[in-house]
Amino acid sequence: MRLSLVPIFVFLMPLAEIAGFIIVGKMIGVWATLALVILSALLGAALLRIQGIGILQRISAESRNGGDPGREMVHGAMIVVAAFLLMLPGFISDIIGLLLFIPAIRELAWKVLRKRIVVLGSSRAFRRGAEQAGQGPNAGPGPKTRPRGPRQVVDLDETDFHREPNRNSPWSDQKRLEE
């Protein structure tokens, strides 16, 4: 959506929601309309809890396997937006929110947004998966960093290592005699 259309959308959406309340209220009555609004808010909160935990588990699994968690992150963001839309009073926002809970709709949105979203990872597993896909810092031409192997651990106690204090250090506890 273009930036210039956002203010128009923000202005027209509440008007459309009010019109939706009037139309539904005339058809089913005031109390039934209020019950639907409360039910949709409770449904949004429940779906956010149920779907949100599943999305977090899929993001974690994708990251652990060295894959690109971008798709799952976008799906998670859409679920949060969908739940928020269901919690807002109004039937048009409820319809949009329910549509975003459908996996096929989210996948269609991911296909549209995929080229505009870049996920940067910091874990070694994520970088390794990105390098295998030809996307990481070590992929393609250019200098390669050497892979890290198992590191050697040296365990020293006080008798094995001793450091003489630096008297010229500003953090030294010893008084300087020259001053």
ABEGO torsion letter per residue (X at the ends): XBAAAAAAAAAAAAAAAAAAAAAAAAAAEAAAAAAAAAAAAAAAAAAAAAAAAAAAAAAAAAAAAGBBAAAAAAAAAAAAAAAAAAABBEAAAAAAAAAAABAAAAAAAAAAAAAABBBBBABAAAAAAAAAAGABAABEBEBBBBBBBBBBBBBBBAAABBBBBBAABAABABBBAAX
